[in-house]
Amino acid sequence: MQLHRMPATSIGPAALESRESQLLAIARQLFARDGFERTSLRDIAEAADITKAALYYYFPNKEALYERVVVDSMQALFDDVCGAVALVDSPTARIRAFMLASAHVLDHARDRWIAGSRAFHEGGRGGQHLAAIALRDRYESLLRCCIAEGVESGELRAVDPALAGRFLLSGLNQMSHWHRPDGRLSAAQVMAQFLDMALQGLCVEARGNAEASVSDAPVTSSITTPRAQKRRRTVGTTSA
């Protein structure tokens, strides 16, 4: 994406906001591709086809960019999941709403998600980073509260809400590394299947022992490895 040069003195409020949005989009693309630490203000200025001095008019330093790329993005994500959770009643439905709203951001604002994530982990330890940590904690706390409500209501078995929350969020966070936006399933569709696996389990309920713990059952698999096939042929030959 290239931007036309425009003297800062000629920019009105509307044009200023538009140009700032363009610069943020370029910064997110570079942060998503190269990382926050490896991307300089000069890189952003060159990609935008403006001078570094002109970039300073909008963002005087990388900390200002960090605030807009990370803090603003995390605030928007938190607002989205809060709105989605507020629309449903049951704890399980709220967990689904939380996770699907998060995956929706990955579908429709991928650069924003990846750039924000990389900048969060690579950025400094100043006041803006502390603000980002506070938002992350509020985001994760909301999911833990939904899980805890599910445990209290009996919808979910007695799991550790913090551990269960990390389990769900790890699937979401890792998705940005392998999910293809042009693939067969959207991120939200993948997350819907992940949630089915997490909330309903992978195992078919054991006949006559519905209360049995999965961990108590023997592990079986219909997949036969080449070594097992060879062992079976050997046993068959010996028996004959």
N, C-alpha and C positions, 0 to 999 in steps of 0.2 A: 504494500500500500504506500503510495506517495502523496505527499501533501504539497500544495503550492505555497510558495513563500508569501507571507503577508506581514507587513510592518505592524508591530504591536500597537502603535499609536492609532491605527486605522480600524481597530477591531472594536465593534460594539458588543454589548452584553450577550446578545444571541449568538453572534459569530464567535465570541470568545468561548462560550460554552461548547459550541460545536467543535471548534478547533481543539479544545481541551479533551473532549471525548475521543477525537481522532487520535490524539497523542497517547491517551490511555490505552486505546485499542492496540496501537503499535507496541507500546511498552509491554502489554500483556502477551502479545505474540512472541516478543523476544524473550521475556521471562519464561514463558512456557517452553520455548525451544532451547534456550541456552542457559537458563537459570538466572536467579536474581544477582548473585555475586559476579557472574561472568558478563553481565550486561551493564555497560556504562551509559552515562548520559549522552556521551558522544555517539554511541551506537544508535540510540533512540533518535537523536537529532539527524543522523545520516539517513536512517530509514524513513524519517518523515520529510527529508529534503529541506531541512531548515538548519540554521546555524545553532551552535550550542548556546550562544548568548540568547537567541530567541526562545530556546527551550526553557532557559532560566526564568523567563517571564511567566511561564505557567507553573513550572516545578523547580524551585531554587536548588533542590538537592534530592538525593535518592530517598531520604527519609520521607519527603513529601509524597513521592511516588509510592513508597511502601504504604503510607496511610491510605491512599486512594485505591491501590491494587489489592491490598490485603484487608485492611480494616473495613473499608466500605463494602467490599465483596462479602466478607464474613457477616457484616450487619445485614446485608440484603438476604443472604442465605438463612440467617436466623429468623428474620422477619417472614420469609417464605414458609419455613417449617412451622413456625408458630401459627400462621394463618391456616395451614393445612390441618394441623392437629386440632385447632379450635372448631373445625367443621364436623368432627365425628365424635362419637360418645364413648364407645368401649375402649379399654386399654389396648387390646389387640389392634383395633382399627386405627388407633392413634399411632401405634408403632409403625404400621404400614404407611400411614399418611406421612409420617416423619421421614421415613426412608425413601419413599417414592418422590416426595417433594425435593429431597436432596439429589436423587438421581436425575430428576428433571433438569436441575441446574447443569449437571454434567452433559446432558443431551443438548441443551440450548445455549449454554455459555461455557463451552469447553475450555477455551483459552483463559477465561476468567477463573475457572476452577483450578486448572493446572498451574497457571501463573501465581495465583494466590497461595496455593499449597507450597510451591517451590520457594516463593519469597518468604512465607511464614517460617519455613525450616532453615532457610539460608540467611535471613535478614538479621539485623543487629539486635541488641538487647536494650534499646531505648524505650522511651515512654510509649511510642506507637506499638512496639512489639508487646509491651505489657497490656495495652488495650486489646490487641489481637488475641492474646492468651485469655483474657477475661471473656471475650466473646466466644472463643472456642469452648471454654469451661461451661458457659451458659448453654451453648448448643448441645454439648454432651450431657449436661445435667438434665436437660429436658427429656432426652431419650431415656436416661436412667429412671426418671420419674414415671414415665409411661410404663416401663417394664416393672417397676416396683408396684404400681397400681394394679398391673395384671397379676402379680403374685398375690397381693392382698385380696383381690376379688376372686381368686381361684381360677381365673382364666389360664394362668401360667403356673407351672409347677414351681417349687421353691428354689429358684436359681438366684445367683448373685447378680443384682441389677448392673453393677459396674462391669463385671466380667461379660455378661450377656451383651451389654452395650458396646463394649470393645469388639466383641465377636462380630456384631452386625456392622459396625463402622469400618472394621478392617476390610471386609468384603467390598464396601463402597469405595474406600480409599485406594485399594489395589486395582479396582476396575479402571481407573484412569490410566493405568500403565499398560493394560492389555486390550481394553475394549476398543473396537474400531467403529467410528461414527458411521461408516458406510457398510457396516456388517449386517447380518441377518436380523439381529435384535437390537433395539435401542437400549440405552443404559437403564431406563425405567422398566423395560420388559425383562431385562436380565435381573434387576433387583426384585421384581415381582416373583420370579422363580426362586431366587435366593431366599426370599421371605417365606415362601411355601416350604422350602426345605428346612429352614430354621424353626418355623412355628409348628409344622406338622411332622417333621422328621423324615428320614429316608427309609426307615424300616417299615415293612408291613406289620401290622399288629399281630402278635403271636396268638394263635388259636388256643382258647382255653386258659390263657394267662395274660390277660390284658394289662395287668398291673406290673408285670415283670419289667425290670430295668433292662434297657438295651445293653448296658455294660455287663449284665449277668449272662447274656446269651452268647453261645459260641459264634465266632465270626466265620461265615461261610461266603463263598463267592462262586458264581457261575463261570468266572473267567478261569480258563485252564492254561497255565504257562507251558512253554515247550518242555521244561524239565519235568513237570508233572505228567505230561503226555508220554514222555520217554519212560518214566518210572512205571506207568500203567501198562505200557507195552511189555516191559521186562517182566512184571508180575504175571501177566497173562501167559507169556511164553513158559515161565517156570511152572505154573499150575498145570499147563497142558502136559 
